[in-house]
Amino acid sequence: MNETYLTTEELSERIKYDPRTIREQLKDSVLLEGIHYVRPFGGRKLLFIWEAIQRDMMGASSNSLAIPMARGGLAHG
């Protein structure tokens, strides 16, 4: 499977969130290590897997991006 790896800055351009918001609020709450992002060589740098993020943020009934919520719902922006 071909995966597209993005830096925090590249991801912020695609989902229209500030890089700081991604690092401080979305990482480890909505975006999970091993599923949505990896740390190459165990370092500090994060590489986000675009296909996993896109798959999990797509609403089943809509074609727009949605953020998964803790109780299973989706927040459409």
LINDA-V494306 format. One record per residue. RES is the residue in one letter. PSI is psi in whole degrees, 0 to 359 (* if undefined). OMEGA is omega in whole degrees, -180 to 180 (none if undefined). Layout:
# LINDA-V494306
res/psi/omega
RES/PSI/OMEGA
RES/PSI/OMEGA
This chain:
# LINDA-V494306
res/psi/omega
M/131/178
N/123/-180
E/144/178
T/119/180
Y/131/-178
L/145/171
T/172/179
T/320/-180
E/318/179
E/319/178
L/320/-179
S/326/177
E/324/-178
R/321/-176
I/2/174
K/42/173
Y/150/176
D/141/179
P/325/179
R/321/177
T/319/179
I/312/-177
R/321/-172
E/332/-175
Q/320/-177
L/324/-179
K/131/178
D/2/172
S/311/177
V/317/179
L/117/-172
L/140/179
E/136/-179
G/339/178
I/306/-176
H/340/179
Y/160/177
V/159/174
R/100/-178
P/132/178
F/24/177
G/17/-176
G/192/-179
R/334/-177
K/140/178
L/137/172
L/121/-177
F/140/-179
I/105/-172
W/318/-178
E/321/178
A/319/179
I/315/-180
Q/317/180
R/315/-175
D/341/-179
M/354/179
M/128/177
G/144/-179
A/330/-176
S/0/-179
S/166/179
N/6/-180
S/160/179
L/142/178
A/151/179
I/125/178
P/137/-180
M/164/-173
A/324/-177
R/15/175
G/352/179
G/178/178
L/138/175
A/117/179
H/127/-176
G/*/none
